[in-house]
Amino acid sequence: MRIWLIGADEAGVEALRQLQKNPNVEVIVTDTIDRPKAVTDRVIDKVDAVENVTQVNINTLAKRMRPDLILIDSGAAKRNLSRLSGAMVYAEAFQNEIAAISDFPCIII
């Protein structure tokens, strides 16, 4: 199984720890920064790509990565938008829109 993890913050780190227990699962990790929590906590050595995933490019990127499942770390988006007023509500709506538009199965964690 091939899983694309978008964002590697708290929930992403926990998901990675669980997914690493199964050698049949391949996880592709992208984040908007090159050293997210999963890298600083040494859960992974590096992200596979630094990408800003949006409603506009989710399907183009997914077609390139060919995942069976997409996981979106909700904390990673909130981290990136934390300086904006009302960022939590915006980040949640943004992630829900990405999941709705995606042609691939998508779960927000």
C-alpha positions as CSV (number, residue, x, y, z in Angstrom):
1,M,0.0,0.0,0.0
2,R,1.2,3.5,-0.9
3,I,0.3,6.3,1.5
4,W,0.9,10.0,0.9
5,L,1.2,11.9,4.2
6,I,0.7,15.6,3.7
7,G,2.3,17.3,6.7
8,A,4.5,15.7,9.4
9,D,3.5,17.4,12.6
10,E,2.0,15.8,15.7
11,A,-0.6,13.6,14.1
12,G,1.7,12.9,11.2
13,V,4.4,11.7,13.5
14,E,2.0,9.3,15.3
15,A,0.7,8.0,12.0
16,L,4.3,7.5,10.7
17,R,5.2,5.5,13.8
18,Q,2.3,3.2,13.3
19,L,2.7,2.8,9.6
20,Q,6.4,2.0,9.9
21,K,5.4,-1.2,11.7
22,N,4.2,-2.6,8.4
23,P,7.0,-3.2,5.8
24,N,4.3,-3.5,3.1
25,V,3.3,0.1,3.5
26,E,5.2,2.8,1.6
27,V,4.8,6.3,3.0
28,I,5.6,9.4,0.9
29,V,5.9,12.4,3.2
30,T,5.5,16.0,2.0
31,D,5.4,19.2,4.0
32,T,5.7,22.9,3.4
33,I,9.0,23.0,5.3
34,D,12.0,20.7,5.0
35,R,12.4,20.0,8.8
36,P,8.9,19.3,10.2
37,K,8.4,17.6,13.6
38,A,8.8,14.1,12.1
39,V,12.3,15.0,11.0
40,T,13.4,16.9,14.1
41,D,12.0,14.0,16.2
42,R,14.0,11.6,14.0
43,V,11.0,9.5,13.0
44,I,12.1,10.0,9.4
45,D,15.4,11.3,7.9
46,K,13.9,13.8,5.6
47,V,10.7,14.7,3.8
48,D,10.3,13.3,0.3
49,A,9.3,16.7,-1.1
50,V,8.7,20.2,0.1
51,E,5.2,21.0,-1.4
52,N,2.5,23.5,-0.7
53,V,-0.6,21.3,-1.4
54,T,-3.8,23.2,-2.3
55,Q,-7.2,22.5,-3.8
56,V,-5.7,23.5,-7.1
57,N,-2.7,21.1,-7.2
58,I,-3.8,18.1,-5.1
59,N,-4.8,16.0,-8.0
60,T,-1.8,16.9,-10.1
61,L,0.5,16.0,-7.3
62,A,-1.4,12.8,-6.4
63,K,-1.3,11.6,-10.0
64,R,2.5,11.9,-9.8
65,M,2.7,10.1,-6.5
66,R,0.0,7.5,-7.2
67,P,-1.1,6.9,-3.5
68,D,-3.7,4.4,-2.5
69,L,-4.6,6.7,0.4
70,I,-3.9,10.4,1.3
71,L,-3.5,11.4,5.0
72,I,-3.5,15.1,5.8
73,D,-2.0,16.2,9.2
74,S,-4.3,18.9,10.4
75,G,-1.7,20.3,12.8
76,A,0.7,21.0,10.0
77,A,-1.6,23.3,8.2
78,K,-2.5,25.0,11.4
79,R,1.2,25.5,12.2
80,N,1.7,27.2,8.8
81,L,-1.3,29.5,9.3
82,S,-0.9,30.3,13.0
83,R,-0.1,34.0,12.4
84,L,-3.4,34.7,10.8
85,S,-6.5,35.8,12.7
86,G,-9.1,32.9,12.5
87,A,-6.4,30.6,11.2
88,M,-7.8,27.4,12.9
89,V,-11.2,27.8,11.2
90,Y,-9.6,28.6,7.9
91,A,-7.1,25.7,8.1
92,E,-10.0,23.3,8.8
93,A,-12.1,24.5,5.9
94,F,-9.0,24.5,3.6
95,Q,-8.3,20.8,4.5
96,N,-11.9,19.8,4.1
97,E,-11.9,21.3,0.7
98,I,-8.7,19.5,-0.3
99,A,-10.2,16.2,0.8
100,A,-13.4,16.9,-1.0
101,I,-11.7,17.8,-4.3
102,S,-9.2,14.9,-4.2
103,D,-9.7,12.1,-6.7
104,F,-8.0,9.8,-4.2
105,P,-9.2,8.6,-0.8
106,C,-8.3,11.2,1.7
107,I,-8.5,11.3,5.5
108,I,-7.7,14.3,7.7
109,I,-5.9,13.2,10.9
